[in-house]
């Protein structure tokens, strides 16, 4: 976010300097003002795009850190391993293990 603020500030300063340099006669000044306003809007849109890209990257990283998706093979294998341990410890029966395994695999 700090990066976005710096970019937006730089764009604003650049537009302001351009406006000051080009602000000559009234017609020229009006055209320069219109161009400066467009430049300002463009700079703001670019800053927003960069901010959104940073947010998307952060969300993608959070998703990657969250672990395997419930439908993934890795998730299914982990769940079945947990069930196997529970069965070996006598916490669930063979029938319960088989039924839950079928449910996880979508059979």
C-alpha positions in Angstrom: 0.0 0.0 0.0 2.9 2.4 0.8 4.2 1.7 -2.7 0.8 2.7 -4.2 0.8 6.0 -2.1 4.3 6.8 -3.4 3.3 6.2 -7.0 0.1 8.2 -6.6 2.0 11.0 -5.0 4.6 11.0 -7.7 1.9 11.1 -10.4 0.2 14.0 -8.7 3.4 15.9 -8.4 4.2 15.3 -12.1 0.8 16.4 -13.2 1.1 19.5 -11.0 4.5 20.4 -12.5 3.2 19.9 -16.0 0.2 22.1 -15.3 2.5 24.8 -13.9 4.8 24.7 -16.9 2.1 24.6 -19.5 -0.3 27.1 -17.9 0.3 30.0 -20.4 -2.6 31.8 -22.2 -6.2 31.3 -21.5 -6.9 28.8 -24.3 -3.6 27.1 -23.8 -4.2 27.2 -20.0 -7.7 25.6 -20.4 -6.3 22.9 -22.7 -3.5 22.3 -20.3 -5.9 22.1 -17.4 -8.0 19.6 -19.3 -4.9 17.5 -20.1 -3.7 17.8 -16.5 -7.1 16.6 -15.3 -7.0 13.6 -17.6 -3.4 12.9 -16.6 -4.5 13.1 -12.9 -7.4 10.6 -13.6 -5.1 8.3 -15.4 -2.5 8.4 -12.6 -5.3 7.7 -10.1 -6.6 4.7 -12.1 -3.1 3.3 -12.5 -2.6 3.6 -8.7 -5.9 1.8 -8.1 -4.9 -0.9 -10.5 -1.6 -1.4 -8.8 -3.3 -1.5 -5.4 -5.8 -4.1 -6.7 -3.0 -6.2 -8.1 -1.2 -6.1 -4.7 -4.4 -7.2 -3.0 -5.0 -10.0 -5.5 -1.4 -11.2 -4.9 -1.9 -11.1 -1.1 -5.1 -13.1 -1.5 -3.4 -15.6 -3.7 -0.7 -16.0 -1.2 -3.2 -16.5 1.6 -5.0 -19.2 -0.5 -1.7 -21.0 -1.1 -0.9 -20.9 2.6 -4.3 -22.3 3.5 -3.4 -25.8 2.5 -5.0 -28.2 0.0 -8.5 -27.7 -1.1 -11.1 -30.1 0.2 -11.7 -31.7 -3.2 -7.9 -32.3 -3.9 -6.4 -35.7 -3.9 -4.0 -34.6 -1.2 -6.8 -33.6 1.1 -8.6 -36.9 0.5 -5.5 -38.9 1.2 -4.9 -37.0 4.4 -8.4 -37.6 5.6 -8.3 -41.3 4.8 -4.9 -41.6 6.7 -6.6 -40.0 9.7 -9.4 -42.5 9.5 -6.9 -45.3 9.2 -5.3 -44.2 12.4 -8.6 -43.9 14.1 -9.5 -47.5 13.0 -6.2 -48.8 14.2 -6.8 -47.2 17.6 -10.2 -48.8 17.8 -12.0 -45.5 17.7 -14.1 -46.5 14.6 -15.1 -49.9 13.2 -14.1 -51.3 9.8 -17.6 -50.5 8.5 -17.4 -46.9 9.7 -14.0 -46.6 8.1 -15.2 -48.0 4.8 -18.3 -45.8 4.8 -16.4 -42.6 5.6 -13.7 -43.4 3.0 -16.4 -43.9 0.3 -17.9 -40.5 1.3 -14.5 -38.8 1.1 -13.8 -40.3 -2.3 -17.3 -39.5 -3.5 -18.1 -43.1 -4.3 
